[in-house]
Amino acid sequence: MAELERDPPEALLLDLKLPDMDGMEILKHIRDRQIPSAVVIITGHASVDVAVDAMRYGAFDFIERPFSAKRVKVTLRNAVDRQRLHTLVERIRDDFQRDGYHGFIGSSLGLQAVYRIIDSAAPSKATVFITGESGSGKDVCAEAIHLQSPRRDKPFIPLNCAAIPRELMESEIFGHVRGAFTGASRDRVGAAEMADGGTLFLDEIGDMDLDLQTKLLRLVQSGTLQRVGATPLIKVDVRFVCATQRDPALEVAQGRFREDLFYRLHVIPIHLPPLRERVDDILTLANHFLRKFALEEHKSFRGFTAEVESVLMDYERPGNIRQLQNVLRNVVVLYDAEQVTAQMLPPPLNAVGTRARVGLPASTRLPSAQSSVQGIRPLHVIEREAIERAIEFCDGNIPRAAVFLEVNPSTIYRKRQAWQTQTP
């Protein structure tokens, strides 16, 4: 039993009559501990009641002595296939049903892809280059990489290259010694040295001066730095994560970013989708921020009217998540009620709500259920496509497709029969 937990087999042949223990107790143990093994019961003392009990406790199948080698092989092959399918389904569910991840909030397909890249990239020391529009969550992504990595217990040092004056940036990254320049009254440790053993996040690296990019390249290549005004080299172990809202390839082509530095940093690219491409996440984010701000400000807000939900879903939101945060912070600070109404929304969202109420034509209105909009299809069409794709993937094996879709095979058989009898 200890071995089962330490190294679970895909399938297990289990006799109910064992010399030192009842096989049913082992079956119950496997079920209670959720050990991922398909169990095939064998016994020479079979009965309907025993078979029913074994199935109730999670046995995959039940065979009675005497049995042929062919029967055992077929049963075991089916058990192994079933367990592998179950494992695959669980992995797919884990990969595609996460609604949050180290500070991220959302379950849209675009974010699921980001989660999976971080899962794969975080354990390595490879440099990650994050791109995305302003307010799309590049800082959250950088910290998620750090938290998912073996460096999670070491420092995470963020540095915004666009917020620091050019003449001070070198000192911010590399540090300086006393007297290195006017105002340097004491030695100062730079961000790269503070991040030793951990992660250095260079946000908006596209704003970095070309001369400083040369010195950063030396740090990335050699892992050594030199404080401003000092001679000795200092060895550091730093994982670099960079981000920019600009197109890095265009910056290189136009001579604003060093090509050699770009290829050193652009090892694992991650592009964060803008919020307008994450429609499924908008209300999840809005409700999260509303509850958070209401708690901070001691307000009563619990949700939104249907009209406000429509406005939030439909507005393109050029400022992405940051703009959504600011909108809801504005509402919570200025008002207090159980629901956010359209009248509470700040500009320009209140204008969107007004156009929708008076019925004026506007691209900012959600389509009605009857309208035909590119990309929106009836649910029954999507369902049929999903079922047919699953059957095709499983080479026509409907029970196997049912396992992937997590439905009963009879459901698929019934729906296919209904499709065949429908008039064109």
SULZIRA-V157483 format. One record per backbone hydrogen bond with DSSP energy under -0.5 kcal/mol. CO is the residue of the C=O (numbers start at 0). NH is the residue of the N-H. If there is no record, write none. Layout:
co:nh
CO:NH
CO:NH
This chain:
co:nh
0:4
1:5
2:6
9:37
11:13
11:39
12:14
13:41
15:17
15:22
20:17
21:24
21:25
22:26
23:27
24:28
25:29
26:30
27:31
28:32
29:34
30:33
34:36
36:38
37:11
38:40
38:59
38:60
39:13
40:62
41:15
42:64
46:50
47:51
48:52
49:53
50:54
51:55
52:56
53:58
54:57
60:40
62:42
67:71
68:72
69:73
70:74
71:75
72:76
73:77
74:78
75:79
76:80
77:81
78:82
79:83
80:84
81:85
82:86
83:87
84:88
85:89
86:90
87:91
88:92
89:93
90:94
91:95
92:96
98:105
100:103
103:100
107:111
108:112
109:113
110:114
111:115
112:116
113:117
114:118
115:119
116:120
117:121
118:122
120:123
126:267
127:129
127:241
128:269
129:243
130:271
132:135
134:320
134:321
136:140
137:141
138:142
139:143
140:144
141:145
142:146
143:147
144:148
145:148
148:151
150:153
154:156
154:198
155:157
156:200
158:160
158:202
159:162
159:163
164:167
164:168
165:168
165:169
167:171
168:172
169:173
170:174
171:190
172:191
172:192
173:189
174:227
175:187
176:179
180:183
182:184
183:178
187:175
189:193
190:194
192:195
194:197
197:238
198:156
198:200
199:201
199:240
200:158
200:202
201:204
201:242
202:160
203:206
204:207
208:212
209:213
210:214
211:215
212:216
213:217
214:218
215:219
216:220
217:221
218:222
222:235
224:233
226:229
227:176
233:224
235:237
236:196
237:239
238:199
239:127
240:201
241:129
242:204
243:131
245:247
246:250
247:251
248:252
249:253
250:255
250:256
251:254
257:261
258:262
259:263
260:264
261:265
264:266
266:268
267:128
269:130
269:271
270:272
273:276
274:277
277:280
277:281
278:281
278:282
280:284
281:285
282:286
283:287
284:288
285:289
286:290
287:291
288:292
289:293
290:294
291:295
292:296
293:297
293:298
302:339
304:308
305:309
306:310
307:311
308:312
309:313
310:314
316:319
318:321
318:322
319:323
320:324
321:325
322:326
323:327
324:328
325:329
326:330
327:331
328:332
329:333
330:334
337:301
337:302
338:340
339:304
340:343
340:344
341:344
345:348
345:349
347:350
347:351
348:352
349:353
350:354
351:355
352:356
353:357
354:358
354:359
361:364
367:370
370:372
372:375
374:376
377:380
377:381
378:382
379:383
380:384
381:385
382:386
383:387
384:388
385:389
386:390
387:391
388:392
389:393
390:395
391:394
393:396
395:397
396:400
397:401
398:402
399:403
400:404
401:405
401:406
407:410
407:411
408:412
409:413
410:414
411:415
412:416
413:417
414:418
415:419
416:420
417:421
